[in-house]
């Protein structure tokens, strides 16, 4: 029984250490692990989407602009800048609201509307929130819907990385989207900047 308790405690300490930037040695170890995970994530699919890459450019351009604003939100949360996150979220809401879904074919339209509605809901809530905790609560749904829309319509201008933090929201874990393979955690910012792994890589 004592051995079981000791093992469980050791495992908990190891898990926490893997996502801690408090010590240089730990941070270096985790950064190296993230690079390894980037390689092994190739070919893995976390967010399943149809393929509508042949859609007309005006719609793709709108999705691409939305992705750009999403990345501003993510970067602002990493930097713990709630005001900039609010501003970018407001732009996302406007872009989603003006998205020309009526120009799409029926199956494309249905998928686009589903993702757009999720984006509008999350970005509107984030734009109204003045504190980081409330904004971060909206990030995962915003990330998944933005990634799904971008993938489905082939609207990315560069490779994208769907990244995961196992410790977010009391160890429930949460995802976010990045244009860089290096982990910069928007759920914890500087307190655990490098906590996370690359779970899916979308190649442009």
Helices and strands as residue ranges (DSSP letters): H 2-18, H 24-40, H 57-78, H 82-97, G 101-103, H 106-128, H 132-137, H 139-152, E 160-165, H 168-171, E 174-178, G 189-192, E 197-202
